[in-house]
Structures are given as structure tokens and as C-alpha cells.
Amino acid sequence: RATERSSVEPGQNKGFGMTIENITAEMTRQLRLQDSVRGAVITDIDQGSPAARQGLRPGDIIYRVGSVPVTSAVEAQRELNRVPAGGTALLRIIRRDQTSSKGYQELFLTVTKN
């Protein structure tokens, strides 16, 4: 599991309880994403964390934090780090969904930072 060494490094976001990484070409294939999809992929969720309580899952792609579009894990981490303890972040995510005609769902989730 990656650990956070600086405020903008991809890895574990301790306040939200999730680990995020850049989307790689391999992930694009595994998740069956279009090549144009940009953002940060959630690779791990801590049990009982704010992210887990709100239903975030490994494989979810964060592409917007609040009103700010994010195209990488560094950008997502930077925006998440701006949220103070006890504050909330509105995350716009893409989740694979075989039952959807588009093959994915677009979700809006509010997560409170510990």
C-alpha cells in the first residue's frame, strides 16, 4: 500500500480512508475505460472509513473534487488535502456498471473527512 510522503503524492488519503493512484494503460484495459477517461482510480478503501461508509469502491474513478476537474491522482490528492478535518468533499466518480446502457454510472458522493 502506498503511503503519503507529501501533500500531493498519490497514495493513501488518511482523512477519507482511501488509496488513489493514476489511471494506467493496464487499468484502462482492466476497467474497460475509454482512453479519454482521466482522473484518479481508487485502489483500496479502509474498512469503516468515511469513503467506505459512503459506498466508494476500488475501481471507482474520481474525476472531479468539488468544482475542480482532476486528471491525475496528484491533482485529486491536492484537492482532497484542501478539505479540513470535519469538512466534506463532493466527489464525482465513474463506476463500471454492466447493467447501464453506457457501461458505467456517474455518481455524486459527499464524503466527510475525519
C-alpha positions as CSV (number, residue, x, y, z in Angstrom):
1,R,0.0,0.0,0.0
2,A,1.4,3.4,-0.9
3,T,1.9,5.9,1.9
4,E,1.6,9.6,1.7
5,R,5.0,11.3,1.8
6,S,4.0,14.8,0.6
7,S,0.7,16.7,0.4
8,V,0.3,15.9,-3.3
9,E,1.7,12.4,-3.8
10,P,-0.7,9.7,-4.9
11,G,-1.4,7.2,-2.3
12,Q,-3.5,6.9,0.9
13,N,-5.6,9.8,1.9
14,K,-5.8,9.3,5.6
15,G,-8.7,11.6,6.3
16,F,-11.0,9.8,3.9
17,G,-9.6,6.3,4.2
18,M,-8.9,5.5,0.6
19,T,-5.8,4.9,-1.6
20,I,-5.8,6.6,-5.0
21,E,-3.4,6.1,-8.0
22,N,-3.1,7.4,-11.5
23,I,-5.0,5.5,-14.2
24,T,-2.5,3.3,-16.1
25,A,-3.0,1.8,-19.5
26,E,-3.4,-1.6,-17.8
27,M,-6.2,-0.2,-15.6
28,T,-7.8,1.3,-18.6
29,R,-7.9,-2.2,-20.2
30,Q,-9.0,-4.0,-17.0
31,L,-11.8,-1.5,-16.2
32,R,-12.7,-1.3,-19.9
33,L,-12.5,2.5,-19.9
34,Q,-12.4,4.8,-22.9
35,D,-8.9,6.1,-23.5
36,S,-10.1,9.6,-22.9
37,V,-11.1,9.0,-19.2
38,R,-8.9,11.0,-16.9
39,G,-8.9,11.1,-13.1
40,A,-7.7,9.1,-10.2
41,V,-8.6,5.4,-9.6
42,I,-9.4,4.3,-6.1
43,T,-7.3,1.2,-5.4
44,D,-8.2,0.5,-1.8
45,I,-10.7,1.5,0.8
46,D,-10.2,1.2,4.6
47,Q,-13.0,-0.7,6.3
48,G,-15.2,1.6,8.4
49,S,-13.7,4.8,6.8
50,P,-15.7,7.8,5.5
51,A,-15.1,6.5,2.0
52,A,-16.4,3.1,2.8
53,R,-19.4,4.5,4.6
54,Q,-20.4,6.5,1.5
55,G,-20.1,3.4,-0.7
56,L,-16.9,4.2,-2.6
57,R,-15.3,1.1,-4.1
58,P,-11.9,0.1,-5.5
59,G,-12.1,0.7,-9.3
60,D,-14.1,3.9,-8.9
61,I,-12.6,6.8,-10.9
62,I,-12.6,10.3,-9.2
63,Y,-12.8,12.9,-12.0
64,R,-13.9,15.9,-10.0
65,V,-13.5,17.1,-6.4
66,G,-15.9,19.8,-5.7
67,S,-16.0,22.1,-8.7
68,V,-12.4,21.2,-9.7
69,P,-11.8,18.7,-12.5
70,V,-8.9,16.3,-11.7
71,T,-6.9,14.4,-14.3
72,S,-4.5,12.6,-12.1
73,A,-4.0,11.2,-8.6
74,V,-1.8,14.1,-7.7
75,E,-4.5,16.6,-8.6
76,A,-7.1,14.6,-6.7
77,Q,-4.9,14.3,-3.7
78,R,-4.2,18.0,-3.7
79,E,-7.9,18.9,-3.8
80,L,-8.7,16.3,-1.1
81,N,-6.0,17.7,1.1
82,R,-7.6,21.1,1.0
83,V,-10.6,19.8,2.8
84,P,-10.3,20.5,6.5
85,A,-10.9,17.8,9.1
86,G,-14.6,17.5,9.6
87,G,-15.2,19.1,6.2
88,T,-16.9,17.4,3.3
89,A,-15.9,16.8,-0.3
90,L,-18.3,16.3,-3.2
91,L,-16.8,13.7,-5.4
92,R,-17.9,13.0,-9.0
93,I,-17.0,9.5,-9.9
94,I,-17.3,7.0,-12.7
95,R,-18.2,3.4,-11.7
96,R,-18.3,0.4,-14.1
97,D,-21.8,-0.9,-14.4
98,Q,-22.7,-3.7,-16.6
99,T,-26.4,-3.0,-16.3
100,S,-26.2,0.5,-17.6
101,S,-26.5,1.1,-21.3
102,K,-23.4,3.2,-21.2
103,G,-21.4,0.6,-19.3
104,Y,-20.8,2.9,-16.4
105,Q,-22.6,5.1,-13.8
106,E,-21.7,8.7,-13.0
107,L,-22.2,9.2,-9.2
108,F,-22.0,12.2,-6.9
109,L,-21.0,11.4,-3.4
110,T,-20.3,13.6,-0.4
111,V,-17.6,12.3,2.0
112,T,-16.7,13.8,5.3
113,K,-13.0,13.9,6.2
114,N,-12.0,12.6,9.6
